[in-house]
Amino acid sequence: MELIPASEFSLEQLVEVYNDTRADYLIPMPMTVEHLREYVRVYDVDLSASVVAVEGKRLIGVCMVGLRGSRVWITRLGVIPTARRLGCARAMLEHCLATARACGARRAQLEVIADNEAGQRLFRRAGFHAWRRLLVLCRPAGLPLPPAPPPDGVCEWLSTDVALARTVSRPWAPAWTNEVCSLINAGGVRGLAVTEHITGRQGWVCFQRRGTRLERVIVGPDTTAPAPAYSLLYRLHEHFPECEAVAENVPASAPHLDAFFALGYAVAFARVEMERLLNGNGG
């Protein structure tokens, strides 16, 4: 088996090997060339630090790497079914960590599907530890809003710049996919701010609209008080009744989960976020 930088392959080849590794995956996540191109751009994936496993002329695995300053994000790690349990995944993982360390990375992070026990074992053996659970929440298009209106308040639609500035105030560490860098790279992020008259609570929800789909739905407070999440989400879906919505990688400990559920969101699946420190001695 040979490990070759992913930058040596075309996007078409990378998509093909990635889809082959996900042929029997727990959660279907097919990739297209357009999707991969966007994924690389939005999440700062460095294809020269990423790797493809090759056996003869056959591509058998892939592991991608995002780099931001002193942090590395391991993503899209997979091996085709017929080449598993032979050490390929561990070899790619260690190779990518060593490359990232050489680029100055000092902390590694990743997410793995909560039901993927084999993946979690692999990462624990490589020195990662789980530190929180993340939820992917989905709401179908056209779902009626609850009959009770939200508390009265003032709503204000936010421009991209203002919405991005609000997201900096999140009282929890965002997952890589929801960091401000990702939102800036994605482009077209907008927001809605609400101040409730009765409670005085203030907060915001940011989102990106793509056709009839709202993505990157993130709720946060403006102050130390909890965000008026129900009001925010109610107004958002009142304005976009024709759109389905996805809130990805919401911390399971977030105080406003009940508001998502009350407005028709459901858990599509969960991820476990894991991390490990890197040092200059291979650790």
N, C-alpha and C positions, 0 to 999 in steps of 0.2 A: 504494500500500500504506500502511496506517495501523497504528501500533502502539498497542495499548490495554491498560491494566493488566488482568491476569487477574482481579482482584477485581470487574471490571465484568461478569463472566460467571458463569452458574450452574455448579455442579459437573458437571451433565449436559452442558453445552456444552463444558466443558474436557475431559471424558472423550472426547467425540465427536471433537474435533479431535486430541487426542493419539492416539487409536486410528487415525485416518485417516493421521497422519504415520508410523505404525508398520506400515502395511499390508504393506510389503515389507522389513521390518527383518531384520537378520541373526539376531537372537535374538527370538523371539516374546515380547512383554511386554504382553499386553492389560490394560487398566485397567477397573475398574468404579468407580461412584460411591463405594461403600463403601471400596474400596482407595485411591482418591484422597483421601478424607477422612482416612483413617488416615495416608497418606503425608505429607500437609500437617502433621498434628499431630506425628508422630514425628520428622520431619526438619526441623522449624521452617521450613517453606516459607512465605514471605511473598507472598501472592497480589497484594498491592498493588505489590510490587517486581517481580513476574513479569509476563510480557507475552504477548499474543496478537496475531498478525499477521492483519490483515483486508484483504481485497481486495473492494471493493464490499460485498456482504452475505455473502461467503464467508469462513469462517475457514480460513486456509491454514497457520498455524504457531503454535507455542507454545514458550516458554522459561520454566522455573520457577527460582526463586531461594530458597535457604535462607540465613538470616542468623543468625549467632552472634557477637556482639561485633564484632570487627574483621575477621571472615572472612565470605566469601560462597561459597556452593556453587551452581554452575550445574548444573542437572539437567533431564531430560525435554525437552531441546531437539530439535525436529523440525519438518520442513516436509512438507506433502503432496507426493506424487511429481510432480504436474503443475506445481508451483510452484518446483521446485528449480533450483539453478544460476542464480538471478536476484538473489542477494544478500540474500535474506530471512533466512537463518540468521545471517549476519554482522551484519545490522542488529539483529536481536533480541538477539544476544549483546552487542554494544556498548551497546545501550540498557540492558540489565540490569546490565552492569558500571558504567555511569555512574550508574544509580539506586542501586546498592549503594555506590558511592563516596560519593555524597551522604549516605548513611545512616551513613557512618563506616567502611566496609569498607576494609581496606588489603591484603588478600590474597585471591585468588580460587583456588578449587580445583574440580576436577571429575573424573569418571571417564568413559572412553569405551571401548567394546568394542575389544579388541585388533585384531580383523580389520577394523574400520571405518576404512579408510585415508582416506576422504574427510573423516570427522569429525576425525581427527587433523590433517589438513592445515589444516582450518578453524581449529582451536584454535592451532596453531603460528603461523599468520599473524596471529592475534589476540594473540600474545605469550606464549602458554602454552608450557611445556616439560614433557616427561615426566620423572618422577622415580622411579617404581617400577611394578611389575607386580603386579596383584591377581588372585587366583584365586577362583572360585566353585566350591565342592566340594559334591557331593551323594552321599548314601548311600541306597539303596533300603530300604524297609521289609522286614522279614523276612529280611534277609541274615544267614546264619549267622556267628557269631563264629569266629575261628580256633580250632583245637583247643587250642593251647597257652595256659594261663592267664597272666595278667599277673603281674609280680612281686608278692609278698605285701606288703600295706601296710594302713594305716588309712584308711578312707573316712569322709567326713562330708558330709552334705547341708547346703547353705547356704541361708539365708533370702534374700529379695530384697535387703535392706539389706546383708547381709554379702557376697553375691555382687557387688553393685555396688562395694563398697569394694575387693574384690580386683581388679576390672578396672582400677582406677586405677594399679595397679603394672605394667601392661604395659610391657615394655622397648622397644616400637616405637610409633610414632605410629599410632593407629587411623585407618581411613578414616572419613569423616563418618557413614556408616551404622552404624558400630560404636563411635562415641564414647559416653562415659558419658551424655551428654545424650540421645542416641538410645535407649539402653537404659532410662533413666528414663522417657522419654516413652512407650516401647513398653509398659512395665508387665509384671508377671508374670514377670520374669526370675528364674530360680533358679540354683543352682550346686552343684557337687560338688568337694570338696577331697580330695586324696590325699597321704599321706606314705608313701613306700616304705621298708620296713624295711631292705632291703639297701643301697640307694644313699643313703638319707637325703634324696632329692630331694622337694621339696614343690611343689604346683601346684594349679591349679583349672581347671574348665571351667564356663562359664556357658551358659545356654540358655533358650529360651522354648518351652513346649509349647503347640501349638494343634491340638487334636484328635489326629490320628495323625501329626503332623509336629513335629519339633524344629527350631526356627529360632534364629538368632543364636548358633550354636554357636561359642564362642571359647575357646581354650586359652591359658593363661599360667602363668608360674612365680611362686612366692612369694619366691624368692631370686634371686641372680645366676646360679645353676646352671640348666641347661635344665629345662623342665617335664617331669614324668613323663607325657608326652602319651599314650603307649600305655595306661598304667594308667587314666588319666582317661577316655579314650574307650571303653575296654573296659568299665569299670564303668557308664558312661552307657548304652551300648547293651545291656548285660546287663540293665539295669533297664527299658529301654523297647524290647524287641525288636520291638514292633508298629509302631514309628514310623520313618518316613523322616526324613532329617536334611539340613540345609543349613548349611554354613559359608560365609558370604559375605564377599568382599573380604579373604581371607587373604593377607598379603604373600607373594609368591613366594619371598622370602628367609627366611621363617620357619623356624627350626631343627627344628620338629616336623612337617613335612609328611609325612615317611616314616610316622609313626604314623597319620595320616589314611589314607594309601594302604593300609597294612597291615590296616586295619580296614574296608576296602571302599569308601572314598570314591573318587570319580573327579572329574576336572576337567570341569565342565559347559562353562565358557568362561572367558576371561580378560579383564580390563580393564586399561587403562593409566591410572594416576592422573597428572593434570597440574595445574600451578599457575602462577600469575604474581602478581607484586606490583602493587599499584595505588598511584598517587600522586595528588596533588591537581591535576596538570596534564594529566590525561587518559591517563597512562601506566599 
